[in-house]
Amino acid sequence: MKIYYDSKLAKSLLFGSFKTCMFFGVVLTECTALSEKVKRHEGIHVRQYWECLAASVVLWFLLHVGAALLGGHVSAWWLLFVPTTFYLLYGVEWLISYVYHILRGDAHDRWNDAAYHASAFEMEAYAHETEADYLSSRRWFAFVKYYGKL
């Protein structure tokens, strides 16, 4: 996992209390050092990102082959979505959770901390950030088991 410390990009992307983020498979941070717990948390996100990327490549390939067999065509423009699959899923999860919390009446702020923590990606990362050997024993797409949990 590549970590960019004291990153100018991190300083321009992050807001509020956020100091570190995973961005397209690398970790950007405003800090000059990170705790092992934060490194593991972000390492889990890096793994999730690459899994989403791989799944979207396979899906595009299968759609492309299927369309070709049926005499159709799938535009190569869809490949532009491949590197953003993780962010699209994350955003859809957050939006659904945010609307849920608005309807329940407990959305207290604009970004709603409850919606952030209800993401399957975040639930997995927070649940296992203290386990030193988690990444070595983690199964592929482990975040999927967190869907449906609030």
N, C-alpha and C positions, 0 to 999 in steps of 0.2 A: 504494500500500500504506500503510495506516494503522498507525503504531507508537505504542504507549502506553508511555512510559518511566517508570521508577520506579513501576510499577503495583502497587497493593495486591492486586489479583486475581492477578497473577503470583506475588506473594510467598505467597499462600495456596494456589495450585494446584501450584507447582513444588516439587520435592524433590531431594535429592542435589546433584549438581553442575550441574543444569539451571538456567539463569538466564533463558532466553528461550523462548517458545513461540508457535506460531500457534494462535489460538483463534477458531473460526468466522469465518475470513477476515481477522482482524486480528492484529497481532503484539503480544504483551504481554511486557514485560521488567522485571526487577528493576533493571537497569542504567540509568545516566543517559545513556549513549551506546552505540552499537553500531558495530562495524567494518563495512566494506563487504562483507566476506566473510560475516558473519553476516546482514546485511540481504539479501544474495542468497540465502543458504540458506533463510531464512524466506520470502522472496519466491517461491521455487520452491514451498514448501509452500502458500502462499496460492493460487497458480495451480492446484495439484493439488486444493485444497479446492473451488474454484469449478468445476473440471471435473467432479469427483465429484458436486457439487450439480446441475449442469446435466444430467449423465447420469441421475441419479435422477429428476429432474423429467420428462425425456423418457420414461424407462421407465415411470413411474407413469401418464403421459398415454397411452402406447401400451396399457398394461394396461387402463386405464379405457375407452378407445375400443374395444378388442377385446372386453372384457366386455360393453359396451353393445351391440355388434353381435351378440353371441351371446345377448343377452337376460339377461345376468348383471349383477353389480354388484361394483365394487371400492371398498371403504370409503375415505372421505376420511381416516380415521385413519392410513392408510399414509403420508400426507403428513408426518406427524411424524418419519418416518425420513429425509426428504429432507435436512435440514441436518446429519444425523449420518452420512451415507454415508461420508465420508472417514474418520471415526473408527471406524466399524464395520469397514471394510476394513483400516485400520491395525491395529486390535485383533486381527482374525482372522489377519492376516499374522504379527503378533508371537506370538500363541498357537501357531500352527503351527510357527514357527521355534523357539520355546521348547521345545516338546515334542520337536522334532527334536534339539535340543542336549541335552536331558535323556537321550534314548535313546542318543545318541552318547557320553554321559558327560562332556561338557565344559561343562555349565551350572554355572558356579562361584558364582553369586550369585542372589539372589531375582529380580532384574529382568533378568538375563542381557544383558550388553552386546552379545553376539554376536547375539542375537535382535533387538535394537533396530537394529543396523546391517544386518541381513539384510532389512529392510523395503524394498520397491521404492521407496517414497516417500523413505526416507532415502538409499538408494543413489543415486537421481537427484540429490537435493539435495547430498550430499557430493561426487559426481562433478563437479558443475558450479558449485559455490559460488565458485570462483576465476575463473570466466569472466565478465568484465564485461558482455558483450553477450548472454549466454545467454538471458535472458528475452525479449529482442526477437526471437531467432531460434528459440526453442523451439517445437516442434510440440505440438499438442494431445495429451494423454494420453501424453506422452513416458515417463512412469514405467512404462507397461505393458511396455516392452521389458526391464525389470529383473526381471520375474516369472520364477521358475525359477532365478535366479542366487543363489548363496550365497557 
